[in-house]
Amino acid sequence: MIAWFARNIVAANCLLLLILALGLYSVMFLIPVEVEPSSALDRVVIKVSQRGAAPEEMEAGVTSVIETAVADLPYIDELLSTSTEELSRVTIKLRAGTDKQKALNEVKGRVDALSNLPTTIERPIIQVPTDEFEVLTVVIYGDLDEGEMATIAHQLRLDLVNAPGITQARVGGLRSYQISISVAADVLREYGLNRADIAAAIDAQAIDLGAGQVRTREGDILLRTNNRAYHYQDFDSIVVRRFEDGSPLTLGQIAAIDDSFDESRTLSRFNGERAVFVDVYRVGKESAVSVSDTVRTHLEDVKTQYPDTVKLAIFDDDARFVRQRLSTLFDSGLQGALLVMLLLGLFLRPSVAFWVVAGIPVCFAGALALFPVMGVSINTISLFSFILVLGVVVDDAIVTGENIYIHRARGRDGVTAAIEGTREVAVPVIFGLVTTMLMFVPMLMVNGEAAAHAKNIAAGVIAALIFSLIESKLILPAHLTQLDLGRSKQRSWLVPLERARENVASGLEWVLMQLYQPLLSISLKNRYVTVLSFVGILVVVSCLVSFGWLRYTFLPQVVGERAAAEVVFAVGTPIATLERATERLEEVAKALREEYRLADSNDSLIDNILTNIDGVDNKGAVGLVVVEVDQQLAEKLDTNAKQVAEQWRETISELPGAERLSFYSGDIGGLQALQVRLVGNDIAQLQAAVGEVRQFLSGFSGVFDIEDTLETGKPQLSIQLKPEAELLGMDLQTVTAQVRHAFFGVEAQRIQRGQDDVRVMVLAPLQERNDLQDLDELLIVTPAGGEVAFADVADVTWGQSSAAIERQNQERVAVVSARINHDQANLQVLENETQDYVADMIKTYPALSHELGGDSEVEEEANQVLLYGSLGVLAAIFGLLAVAFKSYLQPFIILSVIPFSLIGAILGHAITGTGLSMFSIFGILALIGVVINDSLVLVDWINRRLRAGEALWEVVNAAGVARFRPILLTSLSTFFGLVPILFQTSMGAQYLIPMAISLGFGILFATFITLLLVPCHYLILKDIQSLADWSRLARSSDAEKPRGNSA
């Protein structure tokens, strides 16, 4: 195939154009665009709601029942649940490789078969989370009442989901619609009614019901009622009862009917004004950029339709971040490509350099064509994989192109030189590329939170290397058949480049003969000292990590584009208290906005301020204030969202009555850096252990926002009957039901009104249920029809409900979590100390067990996969090398240099002051692949010369000299391709830099490893073989000596 394409340049060009066309088509029509790679976690989620139920009631009556029903399913990796007020959420984490649809169907079958769930629960919602990701938020704000905002928001949502390219949008910041029918207690007594009677009357009369059909000669005629009540005026005429004379008592005569919203406590503000919002999502392969463009176009079209009091704004637009980050990466990639082109122009002839660099867009276009098949999107991680592999994809082209040039210089014609030059290095180049690709395979095996990042990097690199092989073996040789050795001298504009190339060549020759050759000869003669010296360097450098001098953080702390303040009060805190607290946070945010405003342009670092209040969040009563930070201005002002959050924290250290006040920026990662999980059903031991862990963590500097999941919820009154109640024939269920009807209400109906699910509730007026005295004075109807005060038949006991009850594998779990300032605390050291402390502390709590979570949990899972995957890949590489070299021993020459390649990567992090992270490990895997590739080519060169009959010492001593130029060139091309990203100051690129450091600095040091250690290891292997041969000969000689007579 190499020869056929070399002789048919038209076919080579058609293949090139086809690859470019496929890549362009994929980008335009098939690949979604997003900020970060998205991942669909393998899990099934069961959600059940029960109105009015406390967390303990949800746990006992719903959560534990569902857990028991599904716990024995064989594909469950972990069973998690959270029980909060009115909601039970059970999450089934599936084992890797589980068929999610099959699991969903089986879970649905088991839950649907349950007969012991409470009858008052809503229908369980069982689903596999869909692949939907929020793109932006449309904010509707201004001087409007809640009803007007709701109408506009729902219509806007409907318009957006009907627009092409948008599938999902949700309205937020609004209370649910509700028709409240309030009937006072004295009115009920006057007419001998109760609220259940009124609810029954509504349900019986406000109906739409089919009654069959009449089959007449003229045709069928449908029979039905059409009396459904949809608005408050429709309920006025409903007859509650009839008097003895037949006259009706209607609902409008006895009740106040309010068609508005429920009594939940939700409130949003935008830049200080009342607001609601519409969250817009991308689903599946939809692009964040196209979704954002569609939304912006629609808002421009409709904003003139609204009065001046209606304002529309876009908040937290991912597309803006996508454009900024992709632009940064594109610029870095382009700069890297230009540097590589300049480098190759100084080392190779201009025509060879041109065609080598021309292969870069072919490799990347081919990779993009494979992205839809591999399930990869265009995002900062997948595009960074191109920058990472920028220098690597030209390595095999450099080796092939230079070898063709050598054959051409020997007088071969263009076609013959292209064929023979390509074939001569085909085996080492192909095996080298395959081994490099194999080193990225473990990243495809990573599960959990880090899986998406690892998969996108590995997929991008592997896809680019596949097409690098195609380009260098089929397309490049065809183009180099046209290589003319003398033409460049005829072009005046190439004369300066040719002179520069000659100067570089002469300088390189001097370095080669005056520095490297003597050093190599000394190293070979003292090969054991040389190896031991590198071992010593490796040990010293390893101490930087093992003793914590070089910090390791699994997920690097990288500042995002938002800063937020979250205040948490006890569940049940009045909405006015939350409003005052968030208004104070807004005041400081507005002051910071003015402080960071540019004098010349009047632009501010802080774009917008969004506040959301939720009085019934799982954590408690929560107020959240988020500020949007302009990333471009942040770079001009030399600040970032993290510093804004810290300054915010310094200004407001606490808020009166708040249980917790947290400030943070939108860092990469998302989890608290450290979590301690305490598992067990002994609540007293859990509470005590949580207190000890919190106190321990508070003693470390750099540890902040310590919180736990055992926070208390609302105050609670437990009802117990007095003996007098039994004498009146009353039971606990009867009394509790009447209390519920009075203070919670009776749901008469649920109606679908347009897009909204509206509840019709019959309840007491607010003034009859807003004081504890109202409970004591509540009149309970006895079975005999009499009335008695609640306080006469029942007692109440004060208590405290839980805010949320979390369980893990059917046991209670308490989670203590904290955020870490990585500039002040070493997470790895902190984790080790915390693990030792908790392991010792837990001995005093025999009913409990523990484990670390947060970043450490994700880290442990990913590291385990990477470790076992890398060992498997190294075994596969050993097999490939053994086949290529036809030897079981020579692969050890190459594999033995892998540990030394870590020296450059670690030193690079130390020199730049950058901590190690998960991305550093990914870079090291890439580095190992490149080191194996370079070493393989060198060993193959030695083997070919030995097979030609040359002497061992002369061949090994000459190998480094012969391969010095291509090895140095491939290393420098890899490094120069990464230089722009190494010096990138953009916040969006910071978490990628550790990977570039590992590969960039590692490859520079790996050059010396390849050129010095590989020849030394080759001779050491021969020494061992010679020693083994000598030993066998000695044993053979001893065996052949004549034995003396024993007589």
VOTOR-683639 format. One record per residue (C-alpha): y, x, z. Coordinates in steps of 0.25 Angstrom, whole numbers, padded with zeros to 4 digits, always signed. Each point is the difference from the previous one (the first is absolute). Last residue first. Layout:
REM VOTOR-683639
YXZ ...
//
This chain:
REM VOTOR-683639
-0188+0157+0177 +0013-0007-0003 +0001+0006-0013 +0015+0000-0004 +0006-0011-0009 +0006+0004-0013 +0015-0004-0002 +0001-0013-0009 +0005-0009+0011 +0010+0009+0005 +0006+0001-0014 +0000-0015-0002 +0008-0001+0013 +0010+0010-0004 +0001-0006-0014 +0003-0014+0007 +0010+0006+0009 +0007+0008-0012 +0000-0013-0008 +0006-0008+0012 +0011+0011+0002 +0003+0000-0015 +0002-0015+0001 +0009+0001+0012 +0008+0011-0007 +0001-0009-0012 +0005-0011+0008 +0010+0010+0006 +0004+0004-0014 +0003-0015-0004 +0007-0003+0013 +0009+0012-0002 +0003-0005-0014 +0003-0014+0005 +0008+0005+0012 +0011+0008-0008 +0004-0008-0013 -0004-0014+0005 +0005+0002+0014 +0013+0006-0005 +0002-0012-0009 -0004-0009+0012 +0013+0004+0007 +0008-0006-0011 -0009-0012-0001 +0002-0003+0015 +0015+0001-0001 +0000-0011-0011 -0013-0008+0004 +0003-0001+0015 +0015-0001-0002 -0001-0011-0011 -0009-0008+0010 +0010+0002+0011 +0011-0005-0009 -0005-0014-0003 +0005-0005+0013 +0014+0004-0003 +0001-0006-0014 +0007-0014+0004 +0010+0007+0009 +0006+0008-0012 +0001+0015+0004 -0009+0006-0011 -0002+0015+0001 -0015-0001+0000 +0001-0011-0011 +0007+0009-0010 -0009+0012+0003 -0013-0007-0003 -0002+0003-0015 +0005+0014+0003 -0012+0002+0010 -0010-0006-0010 +0005+0009-0011 +0001+0012+0009 -0015-0002+0003 -0004-0002-0014 +0008+0012-0005 -0005+0009+0011 -0015-0003-0003 +0003+0001-0015 +0007+0014+0001 -0009+0006+0011 -0013-0004-0008 -0002+0014-0007 +0005+0008+0012 -0008-0008+0010 -0012+0002-0008 +0002+0015-0002 -0005+0005+0013 -0011-0010+0000 -0004+0005-0014 +0001+0014+0003 -0008-0001+0013 -0011-0008-0006 -0002+0009-0013 +0000-0007-0014 -0012-0006-0006 +0005-0012-0007 -0006-0009+0010 +0009+0008+0010 +0012-0004-0008 -0003-0015-0001 -0003+0000+0015 +0013+0006+0004 +0008-0010-0009 -0008-0011+0006 +0004+0005+0014 +0015+0000-0004 -0001-0014-0006 -0007-0006+0012 +0010+0006+0010 +0012-0007-0007 -0007-0013+0000 -0005+0001+0014 +0014+0004+0005 +0006-0012-0008 -0010-0010+0007 +0002+0006+0013 +0015-0002-0002 -0002-0015-0003 -0007-0002+0013 +0011+0008+0007 +0010-0010-0006 -0008-0012+0006 +0000+0007+0013 +0015+0002+0000 +0001-0015-0004 -0007-0003+0013 +0011+0008+0008 +0004+0014+0004 +0014+0002+0005 +0011+0006-0009 +0008+0012+0005 +0000+0005-0014 -0006+0014+0004 -0010-0007+0009 -0004-0010-0010 -0002+0011-0011 -0008+0008+0010 -0010-0011+0002 -0002-0002-0015 +0000+0015-0003 -0011+0003+0010 -0008-0012-0004 -0005+0007-0012 -0008+0009+0009 -0010-0011+0004 -0003-0002-0015 -0003+0015-0003 -0015-0002+0004 -0002-0011-0010 +0003+0009-0012 -0010+0012+0003 -0009-0010+0006 -0002-0006-0014 -0006+0013-0004 -0012-0001+0009 -0008-0011-0006 +0001+0005-0014 +0000-0006-0014 +0015+0003+0000 +0004-0014-0005 -0012-0007+0006 +0003+0006+0014 +0014-0003-0002 -0003-0015-0002 -0009+0000+0012 +0010+0007+0009 +0010-0010-0005 -0009-0012+0004 -0002+0006+0014 +0015+0002+0001 +0002-0015-0004 -0010-0004+0011 +0007+0009+0010 +0013-0006-0004 -0004-0014+0001 -0006+0003+0014 +0014+0006+0004 +0009-0010-0007 -0008-0012+0005 +0001+0005+0014 +0015+0004-0001 +0003-0014-0005 -0006-0007+0011 +0005+0009+0011 +0014+0000-0006 +0000-0016-0001 -0003+0000+0015 +0009+0011+0004 +0012-0007-0007 -0002-0012+0008 -0012+0000+0009 -0007+0008+0011 -0012-0006+0007 -0003-0006+0013 -0011-0007+0009 +0002-0009+0012 -0009-0006+0010 -0002+0013+0008 +0015+0002+0002 +0001+0012+0009 -0007+0008-0011 +0011-0004-0010 +0010+0009+0006 -0008+0013-0004 -0002-0005-0014 +0014-0005+0000 +0006+0014+0004 -0009+0008-0010 +0004-0010-0012 +0014+0001+0004 +0001+0015+0000 -0007+0001-0013 +0009-0011-0006 +0012+0007+0005 -0004+0013-0006 -0003-0006-0013 +0013-0008+0000 +0009+0012+0003 +0012-0005+0007 +0015+0002-0002 +0003+0001-0015 -0012-0010-0002 +0007-0011+0008 -0012-0008+0003 -0001-0015+0001 -0009-0007+0011 -0012-0009+0001 -0008-0006+0012 -0010-0009-0005 -0008-0010+0009 -0013-0005-0005 -0009-0012+0004 -0014+0001-0005 -0006-0008-0012 +0000+0012-0009 +0014+0003+0003 +0009-0011+0007 +0015-0002+0001 +0006-0011+0008 +0015-0002-0002 +0012-0004+0008 -0009-0003+0012 +0002-0012+0009 +0007+0001+0013 -0003-0008+0012 +0006-0011+0009 -0010-0011+0005 +0003-0015-0002 -0005-0011+0009 -0004-0014-0005 +0000-0015+0004 +0013-0002+0007 +0008+0010-0007 -0004-0007-0014 +0007-0013+0005 -0009-0012+0000 +0000-0012-0010 -0009-0012+0000 -0009-0004-0012 -0013+0000+0008 -0004+0013-0007 +0012+0006+0006 +0013+0003-0008 +0006+0013+0004 +0015+0000+0002 +0007+0014-0001 +0009+0002+0012 -0007+0013+0003 +0001+0005-0014 +0014-0004-0002 +0003+0008+0012 -0004+0013-0007 +0011-0002-0010 +0001-0001-0015 -0009-0012-0003 +0008-0013+0002 +0013+0006-0006 -0008+0004-0012 -0004-0015-0003 -0015-0002+0001 -0009+0001-0012 -0006-0006-0012 -0001+0011-0011 -0001-0002-0015 -0003+0014-0006 +0005+0004-0014 -0008+0009-0009 +0011+0004-0010 +0000+0003-0015 +0003-0014-0004 -0002-0009+0013 -0014+0001+0004 -0003-0008+0012 -0006+0003+0013 -0002-0012+0010 +0002-0005+0014 -0001+0013+0007 +0002-0004+0015 +0010+0008+0008 +0001+0013+0008 +0007-0004+0013 -0003-0015+0001 -0013-0001-0008 -0005+0013+0006 +0002-0006+0014 -0007-0013-0004 -0012+0009-0005 +0000+0008+0013 -0001-0012+0009 -0011-0006-0008 -0008+0013-0002 +0001+0003+0015 -0006-0013+0004 +0006-0013+0006 -0008-0011+0007 +0011-0003+0010 -0008+0006+0011 -0002+0012-0009 +0015+0002-0001 +0002+0000+0015 -0009+0012+0002 +0010+0008-0007 -0002+0005-0014 +0003+0014-0005 +0010+0004-0011 +0003+0015-0003 +0014+0003-0002 +0003+0013-0008 +0012+0009-0002 +0000+0005-0014 -0007+0013-0005 -0003+0013+0007 -0002+0013-0006 -0014+0005-0001 +0002+0006-0014 +0007+0013+0004 +0013+0007-0003 +0006+0014+0000 +0012+0001-0008 +0002+0015+0002 -0008+0013+0000 +0009+0012-0003 -0001+0006+0014 -0013-0003+0007 -0001-0007+0014 +0001-0014-0006 -0014+0002-0006 -0006+0001+0014 +0007-0012+0006 -0004-0008-0012 -0015+0004+0002 +0000-0003+0015 +0006-0014-0002 -0010-0003-0011 -0011+0004+0009 +0005-0009+0011 +0001-0012-0010 -0014+0002-0006 -0006+0002+0013 +0005-0014+0005 -0004-0006-0013 -0014+0004+0000 -0005-0004-0014 +0000+0014-0005 +0007+0009-0011 +0011+0010+0002 +0007+0004-0013 +0009+0012+0000 +0010+0000-0011 +0008+0012-0005 +0009+0001-0013 +0003-0014+0000 -0004-0005-0014 +0009-0002-0012 -0003+0013-0007 +0012+0004-0007 +0013-0003+0009 +0008-0012-0001 +0009+0004+0011 -0001-0003+0015 +0007-0006+0012 -0008-0007+0011 +0005-0009+0011 -0011-0006+0010 -0001-0010+0011 +0015-0004-0002 +0007-0006+0012 +0013+0007-0002 +0000+0009-0013 -0003+0015+0001 +0004+0013-0006 +0010-0005-0009 +0009+0011-0006 -0011+0011+0000 -0010-0010-0006 +0010-0003-0012 +0002+0015-0001 -0015+0002-0001 -0002-0011-0010 +0011+0006-0009 -0006+0014+0001 -0013-0006-0005 +0007-0007-0011 +0005+0013-0006 +0012+0010+0001 +0006+0010-0009 +0011-0008-0004 -0003+0001-0015 -0015-0001+0002 +0003-0013+0008 +0009-0005-0011 -0012+0001-0010 -0009-0007+0010 +0008-0012+0003 -0005-0005+0014 -0004-0014+0002 +0002-0005+0015 -0010-0008+0007 +0002-0008+0012 -0012-0007+0007 +0000-0009+0011 -0013-0004+0007 -0005-0010+0010 -0014+0005+0004 -0009+0010-0008 -0007-0011-0007 +0013-0006-0005 +0005-0013+0006 +0015+0001+0001 +0001+0007-0013 +0014+0005-0003 +0003+0007-0013 +0012+0009-0003 +0004+0007-0013 +0011+0010-0002 +0004+0005-0013 +0005+0013-0007 +0000+0010+0010 +0005+0014-0005 +0013-0007-0004 +0008+0000-0012 +0015+0000+0001 +0001+0009-0012 +0009+0011+0005 -0001-0002+0015 -0015-0001+0000 -0006-0009+0011 -0009+0006+0010 +0008-0004+0012 +0003-0014-0005 -0015-0003-0002 -0003+0006+0014 +0010-0010+0006 -0007-0011-0007 -0014+0005+0005 +0006+0000+0014 +0005-0014-0001 -0013-0005-0006 -0008+0005+0012 +0010-0008+0009 -0002-0012-0009 -0015+0002+0002 +0000+0000+0015 +0010-0012+0000 -0009-0008-0010 -0013+0003+0008 +0007-0005+0013 +0004-0013-0008 -0014-0002-0005 -0005-0002+0014 -0011+0009+0005 -0013-0007-0001 -0009+0012-0003 +0006+0012+0008 +0011+0008-0008 -0002+0010-0011 +0011+0008-0007 -0002+0006-0014 +0010+0010-0006 -0002+0004-0014 +0004+0011-0010 -0004-0001-0015 -0001+0010-0011 -0012+0008+0005 -0001+0013+0007 -0012+0008-0001 -0009+0003+0012 -0012+0006-0006 -0013-0008+0001 -0011+0010+0006 +0010+0008+0008 -0003+0015+0002 +0009+0009+0007 +0000+0015-0003 +0001+0007+0014 -0011-0010+0005 -0010+0011+0004 -0010-0004-0010 +0010-0001-0011 +0007+0013+0001 -0013+0006+0005 -0005-0002-0014 +0010+0010-0006 -0006+0011+0010 -0014-0003-0004 +0003+0000-0015 +0007+0013+0001 -0012+0006+0007 -0009-0005-0010 +0009+0006-0011 -0001+0014+0007 -0015-0002+0001 -0002-0002-0015 +0009+0012-0003 -0008+0009+0010 -0013-0004-0006 +0005+0003-0014 +0005+0014+0003 -0003+0005-0014 +0003-0013-0006 +0013-0002+0008 +0005+0015-0004 -0003-0003-0015 +0007-0014+0001 +0012+0006+0006 +0001+0011-0011 -0002-0010-0011 +0011-0010+0006 +0011+0010+0002 +0002+0009-0011 -0009-0006-0011 +0003-0014+0002 +0014+0000+0005 +0004+0009-0011 -0007-0009-0010 +0007-0012+0006 +0013+0007-0002 -0003+0004-0015 -0005-0015-0002 +0013-0005+0006 +0008+0009-0008 -0007-0004-0013 +0001-0015+0004 +0015+0002+0002 +0001+0007-0014 -0007-0012-0006 +0009-0010+0006 +0012+0008-0005 -0006+0000-0014 -0004-0014-0001 +0013-0005-0005 +0000+0011-0011 -0013-0006-0006 -0008+0010-0008 -0006+0007+0012 -0006-0013+0004 -0008-0001-0013 -0008+0012+0002 -0012-0005+0007 -0002-0013-0007 -0007-0010+0008 -0004-0012-0009 -0014+0000+0006 +0007-0002+0013 +0002-0015-0002 -0015-0002-0002 -0003+0008+0012 +0009-0009+0009 -0005-0013-0005 -0015+0001+0003 -0003+0009+0012 +0013+0001+0007 +0004-0015-0002 -0014-0005+0004 +0000+0008+0012 +0014-0003+0004 -0004-0015-0002 -0010+0001+0011 +0009+0008+0008 +0011-0011+0000 -0010-0011+0004 -0005+0009+0011 +0014+0003+0005 +0005-0014+0000 -0013-0006+0006 +0000+0010+0011 +0015-0003+0004 -0001-0015-0001 -0013+0000+0008 +0005+0008+0011 +0013-0008+0001 -0008-0014+0000 -0011+0005+0010 +0010+0005+0011 +0000-0013+0007 -0015-0002+0000 -0011+0007-0009 +0000+0013-0006 -0011+0002-0011 +0009+0002-0012 +0006+0012+0008 -0014+0006+0001 +0000+0000-0016 +0012+0009-0001 -0008+0013+0002 -0009-0005-0012 +0012+0000-0009 +0002+0015+0002 -0015+0003-0001 +0000-0007-0014 +0012+0007-0004 -0006+0014+0003 -0013-0004-0006 +0007-0004-0013 +0008+0013+0000 -0011+0009+0003 -0009-0006-0011 +0011-0001-0010 +0005+0014+0001 -0007+0005-0013 +0000-0013-0007 +0015-0001+0000 +0002+0014-0006 -0011-0001-0010 +0005-0014-0005 +0015+0004+0000 -0002+0014-0005 -0009-0005-0012 +0010-0011-0004 +0012+0010+0001 -0006+0011-0007 -0005+0012+0008 +0008+0013+0000 -0002+0004+0014 +0014-0006+0004 -0006-0014-0004 -0012+0003+0010 +0010+0003+0011 +0009-0012-0003 -0013-0009+0001 -0002+0006+0013 +0014-0002+0005 -0001-0015-0005 -0013-0002+0007 +0004+0006+0014 +0014-0006-0001 -0005-0014-0004 -0010+0001+0012 +0011+0003+0009 +0010-0010-0006 -0005-0012+0008 +0001+0008+0013 +0015+0002-0002 +0003-0015+0000 -0011-0004+0009 +0009-0002+0012 +0011-0006-0008 -0010-0010-0006 -0005-0003+0014 +0014-0003+0004 +0000-0011-0011 -0012-0007+0007 +0007+0002+0014 +0013-0005-0004 -0005-0012-0007 -0006-0004-0013 -0012-0008+0003 -0015+0004+0001 -0012-0009-0001 -0008+0010-0008 -0001-0008-0012 +0015-0003+0000 +0003+0015+0003 -0009+0005-0012 +0011-0001-0010 +0010+0007+0010 -0009+0012+0000 -0001+0001-0015 +0016+0000+0000 +0000+0010+0011 -0010+0010-0008 +0008-0003-0013 +0013+0003+0007 -0005+0013+0005 -0006+0005-0014 +0013+0003-0006 +0001+0011+0011 -0012+0008-0006 +0005-0003-0014 +0014+0006+0003 -0005+0012+0007 -0009+0004-0011 +0011-0002-0010 +0010+0008+0009 -0010+0012+0002 -0005+0000+0014 +0005+0006+0013 +0015-0003+0000 -0002-0013-0008 -0010-0004+0010 +0010+0001+0012 +0011-0007-0008 -0010-0012-0003 -0005+0000+0014 +0015-0001+0005 +0003-0011-0010 -0013-0007+0005 +0005+0001+0014 +0014-0005-0003 -0006-0012-0007 -0010-0003+0012 +0012+0002+0010 +0008-0010-0008 -0011-0010-0001 -0003+0001+0014 +0014-0003+0004 +0001-0011-0010 -0013-0006+0005 +0006+0001+0014 +0014-0007-0003 -0006-0010-0010 -0011-0004+0010 +0010-0001+0011 +0008-0009-0007 -0012-0008-0004 -0004-0002+0014 +0012-0009+0003 +0003+0000+0014 +0010-0011+0000 +0006-0008-0012 +0012-0009+0002 +0004-0014-0003 +0012-0008+0006 +0002-0015+0001 +0014-0004+0005 +0006+0002-0014 -0009-0012-0005 -0013+0003-0007 -0002-0001-0015 +0008+0013-0003 -0011+0008+0007 -0011-0006-0009 +0000+0010-0012 +0003+0013+0008 -0011-0004+0010 -0010-0002-0012 +0003+0014-0005 -0001+0007+0013 -0013-0007+0003 -0006+0004-0014 +0005+0014+0002 -0007+0001+0014 -0013-0005-0006 +0001+0010-0011 +0002+0011+0009 -0011-0004+0010 -0010-0001-0011 -0010-0011+0000 -0014+0006-0001 -0006-0009+0012 +0011-0008+0006 +0015+0004+0002 +0007-0006+0011 +0013-0007+0003 +0005-0004+0014 +0010-0011+0000 +0010+0000+0011 +0008-0008+0009 +0014+0003+0006 +0011-0003+0010 +0011+0011-0001 +0001+0013+0007 -0003+0010-0011 -0012-0009-0002 -0005-0009+0011 -0014-0006+0003 -0004-0010+0010 -0014-0005+0005 -0002-0008+0013 -0010-0011-0003 +0005-0014+0003 -0005-0006-0013 +0010-0003-0011 +0008-0012-0006 -0003-0015-0001 +0003-0005+0013 -0004-0015+0004 +0005-0005+0013 -0009-0011+0005 -0001-0014+0005 +0006-0009-0010 -0002+0009-0012 -0015+0000+0003 -0001-0015-0002 -0003-0011+0010 -0004-0012-0008 +0001-0014+0002 -0013-0008+0001 +0005-0009+0012 -0009+0007+0009 +0006+0014-0003 -0005+0009-0011 -0002+0015+0001 +0004+0013-0006 +0004-0006-0013 +0005+0011-0010 +0014-0004-0005 +0007+0013+0005 -0010+0010-0006 +0005+0000-0014 +0014+0003+0005 -0005+0013+0005 -0006+0005-0013 -0014+0000-0006 -0007-0013+0004 -0012-0003-0007 -0001-0015-0004 -0006+0000-0014 -0013-0008+0003 -0010+0000-0011 -0007-0009-0011 -0002+0005-0014 -0001-0010-0011 -0012+0002-0010 +0002-0007-0014 +0004-0012-0007 -0013-0007+0004 +0002+0003+0014 -0007+0011+0008 +0008+0001+0013 +0001+0014+0007 -0002+0007+0012 +0008+0000+0013 +0007+0013-0001 +0009+0004+0012 +0014+0005+0002 +0003-0002+0014 +0011-0002+0010 -0006-0012+0007 -0012+0005+0008 +0005+0014+0002 +0013-0005+0005 -0006-0011+0010 -0010+0011+0005 +0012+0009+0003 +0007-0011+0007 -0013-0003+0009 -0001+0015+0003 +0014+0000+0005 -0002-0011+0010 +0003-0014+0000 +0003-0012+0010 +0013-0004-0006 +0009+0004+0012 -0009+0011+0004 +0001+0007-0013 +0015-0002+0000 +0001+0006+0014 -0007+0012-0005 +0009+0003-0012 -0005+0000-0014 +0003+0012-0009 -0005-0001-0015 +0001+0014-0005 -0002+0002-0015 -0003+0015-0002 +0004+0011-0010 -0004+0014+0004 +0010+0009+0005 +0006+0010-0010 +0002+0015+0000 -0010+0002-0011 -0003-0006-0014 -0012+0006-0007 -0001+0005-0015 -0012+0003-0008 -0004+0001-0015 +0012+0006-0007 -0001+0006-0014 +0006-0012-0007 +0009-0009+0009 -0007-0012+0006 -0002+0007+0013 +0015+0003+0000 +0004-0014-0003 -0009-0006+0011 +0006+0011+0010 +0014-0004-0004 -0003-0015+0002 -0006+0003+0014 +0012+0009+0004 +0011-0009-0005 -0006-0012+0008 -0003+0008+0012 +0014+0005+0000 +0006-0014-0001 -0009-0005+0012 +0004+0012+0009 +0015-0002-0001 +0008+0009-0010 +0012+0010+0002 -0007+0011-0007 -0014+0006-0002 -0011+0000-0010 -0008+0013+0000 -0009+0004-0011 -0011+0010+0006 -0006+0011-0009 -0014+0005-0005 -0010-0005+0010 -0014+0003-0003 -0011-0009-0004 -0015+0005-0002 -0006-0012+0007 -0005+0000+0014 -0015-0005+0000 +0001-0014+0005 -0004-0010+0011 +0010-0011+0004 -0006-0009+0011 +0004-0014-0001 +0010-0003+0011 -0006-0001+0014 +0000-0013+0009 -0015-0003-0001 -0003+0013+0008 -0011+0009-0006 -0014-0003+0004 -0005-0005-0013 +0000+0013-0008 -0006-0001-0014 +0013+0002-0007 +0001+0013+0007 -0013+0005-0004 +0001-0004-0015 +0014+0006-0001 -0005+0013+0006 -0011+0000-0011 +0010-0003-0011 +0009+0010+0004 -0011+0011+0001 -0005-0003-0014 +0015+0000-0005 +0002+0014+0007 -0013+0006-0005 -0001+0012+0010 +0002+0014-0006 +0006+0006+0013 -0003-0009+0012 +0009-0012+0002 +0010-0002+0011 -0001-0014+0005 +0014-0005+0005 +0000-0012+0010 +0014-0007+0002 +0002-0011+0010 +0013-0007+0000 +0007-0011+0009 +0005+0011+0010 -0007+0013-0003 -0014+0004-0002 -0002+0013-0007 -0014+0004-0006 -0007+0013-0005 -0014+0001-0005 -0004+0014-0005 -0009+0005-0011 -0006-0013-0003 -0010+0000-0012 -0012-0004+0008 +0005-0014+0005 -0004-0001+0014 +0014-0002+0006 +0003-0012-0009 -0002-0012+0009 +0003+0007+0013 +0013+0004-0005 +0003-0014-0005 -0003-0006+0014 +0008+0012+0007 +0012-0003-0008 +0000-0015+0001 -0002-0006+0014 +0001+0012+0009 +0010+0008-0008 +0009-0012-0004 +0000-0005+0014 +0004+0013+0006 +0011+0002-0011 +0006-0014+0004 -0002-0012-0009 +0011-0009-0004 -0004-0002-0015 -0013+0006-0003 +0000+0010-0011 -0012+0007-0007 +0000+0013-0008 -0012+0007-0005 +0002+0014-0008 -0010+0007-0008 +0002+0015-0002 -0001+0011-0010 +0014+0005-0001 +0007-0002-0013 +0009+0012-0002 +0013+0003-0006 +0006+0013-0005 +0014+0002+0005 +0013-0004-0008 -0006-0009-0010 -0002-0001-0016 -0012-0008-0005 -0008+0006-0012 -0004-0008-0012 +0011-0003-0009 +0010+0010-0002 -0006+0012+0007 -0014-0003-0006 +0006-0001-0014 +0007+0013+0001 -0013+0007+0005 -0008-0006-0011 +0010+0005-0010 +0001+0014+0005 -0016+0001+0000 +0000-0006-0015 +0011+0010-0004 -0008+0012+0005 -0013-0005-0006 +0007-0002-0014 +0006+0014+0001 -0014+0006+0003 -0006-0008-0012 +0011+0005-0009 -0003+0014+0005 -0014-0001-0006 -0006+0014+0000 +0003+0002+0015 -0005-0014+0003 -0013+0002-0007 -0002+0014+0007 +0002-0005+0014 -0009-0012-0003 
//
